[in-house]
């Protein structure tokens, strides 16, 4: 293999590594901010990280959306629109999450990372 081909290959691998690193850094939610949003919105009344309460655990939600390209968008919609959910066999509106778009997006990323 010529030096030119090796150089090209090394540059391509470095670019791929940088791109993966940027995606990983971008995907990491701010856990402290998400946990504050959970507290402020009283999400813990119905949800927990690993145990079902009247609502599913965050782990169960993350499993439901795993591998789906639109997972974050669907969860943000769920958090902000107050859709019907079943609680103890009866339908009621899910509480709309309060906060700006960035905080709600961060909360969705946090839930999906569980």
Backbone bond lengths (Angstrom), bond angles and torsions (degrees), N, CA, C in turn:
res aa  C-N    CA-C-N  psi(-1)  N-CA   C-N-CA  omega(-1)  CA-C   N-CA-C  phi
1 X - - - 1.445 - - 1.524 107.27 -
2 X 1.322 116.16 134.99 1.464 120.20 -177.44 1.524 110.48 -77.21
3 X 1.327 114.48 162.10 1.471 120.26 178.70 1.519 111.28 -61.34
4 X 1.332 117.09 -33.94 1.463 121.05 -179.88 1.527 110.08 -65.65
5 X 1.334 116.85 -43.69 1.461 120.72 179.71 1.530 110.88 -66.48
6 X 1.322 117.14 -40.23 1.467 121.10 178.15 1.525 109.95 -64.02
7 X 1.316 116.28 -43.60 1.460 120.80 179.17 1.532 110.49 -61.82
8 X 1.341 116.41 -44.36 1.458 120.93 178.66 1.531 110.58 -61.38
9 X 1.321 116.68 -44.80 1.454 121.76 179.59 1.532 111.60 -61.70
10 X 1.320 116.96 -43.51 1.468 121.24 178.90 1.525 111.18 -63.52
11 X 1.329 117.26 -41.55 1.466 120.55 178.10 1.529 110.85 -64.44
12 X 1.314 117.02 -40.37 1.462 120.40 178.98 1.528 110.89 -64.64
13 X 1.334 116.98 -42.64 1.465 120.67 178.63 1.520 111.60 -65.44
14 X 1.319 117.34 -39.10 1.468 120.34 178.26 1.525 110.21 -65.22
15 X 1.330 117.13 -42.57 1.466 120.36 179.46 1.525 110.48 -62.83
16 X 1.324 116.74 -42.21 1.465 120.32 178.43 1.525 110.92 -63.53
17 X 1.316 117.06 -40.97 1.462 121.20 178.33 1.510 112.14 -63.73
18 X 1.323 116.62 -41.42 1.462 120.27 178.33 1.527 110.82 -65.61
19 X 1.321 116.94 -40.12 1.458 120.56 179.84 1.527 110.32 -64.06
20 X 1.326 117.27 -42.97 1.476 120.86 178.56 1.523 111.01 -64.53
21 X 1.311 116.99 -40.36 1.456 121.18 178.46 1.514 111.72 -64.39
22 X 1.318 116.69 -39.31 1.467 120.61 178.56 1.520 110.81 -66.27
23 X 1.340 116.95 -40.37 1.468 119.70 178.74 1.515 110.72 -66.06
24 X 1.309 118.41 -39.73 1.462 121.51 -180.00 1.520 110.67 -65.72
25 X 1.317 117.12 -42.36 1.463 120.83 179.75 1.518 110.81 -66.40
26 X 1.326 116.75 -36.38 1.446 121.80 -178.72 1.528 111.06 -70.13
27 X 1.313 117.58 -32.64 1.450 121.88 -174.19 1.530 113.77 -82.66
28 X 1.318 117.84 -11.89 1.463 120.17 -176.74 1.531 110.61 -77.20
29 X 1.330 116.59 115.46 1.467 118.71 179.17 1.529 111.80 -75.99
30 X 1.301 115.47 158.42 1.464 122.42 175.21 1.534 106.38 -82.96
31 X 1.331 116.38 99.22 1.466 121.79 -174.51 1.522 112.27 -60.98
32 X 1.326 117.20 -42.10 1.470 119.83 -178.58 1.533 110.81 -62.98
33 X 1.330 116.92 -41.92 1.464 120.42 179.23 1.525 110.59 -67.37
34 X 1.335 117.11 -40.21 1.465 120.71 178.98 1.524 110.62 -64.48
35 X 1.324 116.95 -43.35 1.461 120.39 179.64 1.529 111.30 -65.78
36 X 1.331 116.79 -33.24 1.470 120.13 174.88 1.525 110.33 -66.91
37 X 1.344 117.17 -39.93 1.466 120.96 177.94 1.526 110.52 -65.20
38 X 1.326 116.41 -38.88 1.473 120.99 177.39 1.533 109.61 -60.50
39 X 1.333 115.79 -43.87 1.464 120.42 179.76 1.525 110.66 -66.69
40 X 1.339 116.71 -47.97 1.465 121.19 -177.89 1.528 112.77 -61.58
41 X 1.337 115.99 -35.86 1.462 120.63 -177.50 1.531 113.24 -93.34
42 X 1.333 115.80 2.42 1.469 122.37 178.39 1.537 112.26 57.23
43 X 1.340 115.91 36.23 1.471 120.94 179.26 1.524 111.39 -65.02
44 X 1.333 116.67 -29.14 1.463 120.84 -176.81 1.528 112.76 -67.34
45 X 1.312 116.60 -13.62 1.459 119.73 176.36 1.533 109.93 -61.21
46 X 1.338 116.57 -36.81 1.468 120.96 -176.17 1.526 114.34 -116.23
47 X 1.344 117.80 -15.31 1.466 121.46 -174.47 1.523 111.24 -131.50
48 X 1.336 115.10 153.20 1.463 120.82 169.36 1.526 107.37 -140.82
49 X 1.301 116.61 173.44 1.455 119.91 -177.56 1.520 111.18 -64.72
50 X 1.335 117.65 -48.12 1.458 118.89 -170.92 1.525 115.91 -124.92
51 X 1.324 118.15 3.08 1.462 120.55 -179.93 1.520 109.90 -127.98
52 X 1.332 115.39 136.34 1.461 119.41 174.62 1.521 109.08 -71.33
53 X 1.304 115.38 138.54 1.467 121.83 170.92 1.524 104.75 -117.32
54 X 1.311 118.77 -132.26 1.461 118.88 173.43 1.528 110.07 -72.66
55 X 1.335 116.32 -20.69 1.463 122.62 173.78 1.515 109.41 -116.59
56 X 1.329 116.72 166.20 1.469 119.38 -178.42 1.524 112.36 -70.11
57 X 1.326 115.02 155.15 1.472 119.96 175.41 1.522 108.95 -68.91
58 X 1.321 115.94 159.53 1.465 120.29 177.51 1.522 110.23 -64.19
59 X 1.328 117.28 -33.16 1.470 120.42 176.62 1.522 110.51 -62.20
60 X 1.318 116.98 -41.80 1.462 120.61 179.29 1.530 110.60 -66.17
61 X 1.326 116.96 -39.39 1.462 120.84 177.69 1.531 109.74 -63.89
62 X 1.330 116.62 -44.47 1.465 120.90 179.45 1.530 110.50 -61.40
63 X 1.334 117.19 -40.03 1.472 120.85 177.88 1.522 110.89 -63.73
64 X 1.327 116.74 -40.69 1.465 121.58 -179.16 1.530 111.24 -59.76
65 X 1.323 116.52 -39.92 1.462 121.03 -175.16 1.531 113.96 -96.57
66 X 1.318 117.64 -2.20 1.462 121.20 -175.95 1.533 111.51 -54.94
67 X 1.344 115.48 129.21 1.458 121.72 176.82 1.515 114.65 80.73
68 X 1.308 118.67 0.28 1.462 121.52 -179.66 1.527 109.52 -94.15
69 X 1.320 115.74 125.45 1.464 121.58 -176.16 1.530 112.24 -62.10
70 X 1.316 117.75 -30.56 1.461 121.31 -176.28 1.531 112.69 -98.94
71 X 1.327 116.89 17.17 1.468 121.26 -175.71 1.526 112.29 -56.30
72 X 1.320 116.60 -50.84 1.467 119.41 -176.99 1.527 110.80 -62.05
73 X 1.311 117.65 -45.07 1.466 121.19 -179.32 1.527 111.19 -62.23
74 X 1.336 117.04 -42.29 1.467 119.95 179.44 1.523 111.63 -65.26
75 X 1.329 116.71 -40.32 1.459 119.78 179.86 1.527 110.70 -68.86
76 X 1.320 117.75 -40.60 1.475 120.68 176.39 1.527 109.67 -59.72
77 X 1.321 117.16 -43.45 1.471 120.63 177.69 1.521 110.56 -60.37
78 X 1.328 116.50 -44.26 1.468 120.08 178.99 1.529 111.04 -61.16
79 X 1.317 116.37 -42.24 1.465 120.57 -177.16 1.524 112.78 -70.03
80 X 1.337 117.44 -26.55 1.463 119.96 -171.63 1.521 115.72 -106.19
81 X 1.341 117.83 -10.63 1.465 118.52 -174.21 1.517 114.80 -108.04
82 X 1.316 118.17 -10.86 1.465 120.51 179.04 1.515 113.42 66.69
83 X 1.355 118.03 51.96 1.461 119.26 -179.81 1.531 111.98 -69.99
84 X 1.322 115.77 166.86 1.464 120.92 175.63 1.524 109.58 -69.73
85 X 1.332 116.66 134.81 1.462 123.05 175.33 1.520 107.49 -133.45
86 X 1.338 115.91 154.93 1.457 119.82 177.84 1.521 109.59 -92.72
87 X 1.313 115.93 126.73 1.457 122.97 177.17 1.525 106.85 -128.63
88 X 1.309 115.93 117.99 1.460 121.69 -178.51 1.531 111.65 52.28
89 X 1.345 115.55 40.52 1.455 120.86 176.56 1.515 115.74 82.26
90 X 1.321 117.27 -2.76 1.461 120.70 -179.94 1.519 109.56 -118.09
91 X 1.345 116.03 147.73 1.452 120.31 179.19 1.525 110.55 -86.43
92 X 1.316 113.87 138.59 1.462 120.45 173.35 1.523 107.55 -149.11
93 X 1.311 116.56 165.32 1.462 120.28 179.27 1.520 110.27 -79.02
94 X 1.329 115.80 132.88 1.467 121.13 173.49 1.523 107.34 -65.84
95 X 1.293 117.10 140.33 1.467 121.63 179.18 1.531 108.81 -64.81
96 X 1.338 116.63 134.31 1.463 120.83 177.56 1.531 108.88 -73.97
97 X 1.305 115.92 132.00 1.458 121.67 -179.69 1.518 109.83 -75.30
98 X 1.330 115.45 131.67 1.465 121.29 178.38 1.519 109.59 -90.33
99 X 1.320 116.38 146.31 1.456 122.08 177.94 1.510 110.28 139.07
100 X 1.324 115.19 165.82 1.459 118.64 178.57 1.526 110.00 -77.44
101 X 1.324 115.91 171.56 1.463 120.88 -176.22 1.526 112.45 -56.55
102 X 1.329 116.86 -41.72 1.475 120.53 -178.51 1.526 111.00 -64.86
103 X 1.330 117.31 -40.55 1.468 120.87 -179.76 1.520 111.22 -66.93
104 X 1.322 116.93 -39.48 1.461 120.45 -179.58 1.527 110.20 -71.32
105 X 1.323 117.29 -39.24 1.464 120.89 176.24 1.530 109.88 -62.38
106 X 1.324 116.69 -42.17 1.464 120.90 177.70 1.527 110.81 -62.39
107 X 1.320 116.99 -41.70 1.465 121.01 178.42 1.533 110.28 -61.95
108 X 1.314 116.92 -43.64 1.465 120.75 178.33 1.534 110.32 -61.06
109 X 1.329 116.35 -44.09 1.472 119.96 179.04 1.520 110.67 -63.17
110 X 1.304 117.06 -39.30 1.463 121.96 177.95 1.532 110.70 -61.29
111 X 1.320 116.69 -48.27 1.462 120.88 -179.94 1.531 110.17 -61.73
112 X 1.323 116.44 -43.67 1.467 120.41 -178.42 1.523 112.65 -69.24
113 X 1.325 116.87 -18.69 1.484 120.06 -179.63 1.523 112.41 -88.51
114 X 1.291 118.51 -3.56 1.458 121.67 -177.79 1.485 107.53 -74.02
